[in-house]
Amino acid sequence: MIGHTDSAEAAPGTIRGDFSFHISRNVIHASDSVEGAQREIQLWFQSNELVDWTDEGHCSSLYPA
């Protein structure tokens, strides 16, 4: 979905393949691991800006089993 970090190697149909033009300006960021995401979240957000959330969509009446 996101595509290779280097836009020259990103496949057409991916976000970077369609919209990025240089590796240093690759349009979108994604963490490489859960640990990396946790580190990066601490850089950009304060604890009062975070919400604990559990996806319970499978239990919703909007999505019958």
N, C-alpha and C positions, 0 to 999 in steps of 0.2 A: 504494500500500500504506500509506504513512504518512499521506498527506493534507496539505492546505494547512496552513501554519503557524497561521493564524487558524482556530480550531475552528468559528467561525460560517460559514466558507466551505469547510470540509472536507466532502467527500462522505460520505454514509452508506456503511458497508462499509469505510472506511479506519480506521486505528487512532485518529487524531485525531477523525474524524467520529463514531465510536462511543463514545470514552472521554474525550475532552477537553471542558472546559467554558469555558475562557478562554485567550486568546492567551498570557498569561504562565504558564499551567500547561497546556501542550499535550501532556503525557504522555511524549513521546518526542523524542529529538534525532537529527538527521541532518546531516552536514556538507554544504555546498553544492557542494563541489569536492574533488578529491584534495588540492590545496594546503591548503584549509581543514581537512581531516581530519588532515593531517600536523601542522599548527599545534596543533590541539586535542589530538592524541595526546600531544604534548610537554607540554601543560599538566597532563594527568591521569596519565601513566604515566612511570616511569623506564625507562631502556634495558634493564635486567635483567628487566623485566616483559614485554617484547615478544618475540615468536617469529616468525621468518621462516617463512612457510607458503606452499606452492604447492598449488593444487587439482589433484590428480591423479585425481580421482574418475572421469574418463573412461577411465582406464587400469585401474581396479579390476575384479577378477573379480566384484564384487557388481553391477556394471552392465555386462553384456555388450554389446558393440557391435552 
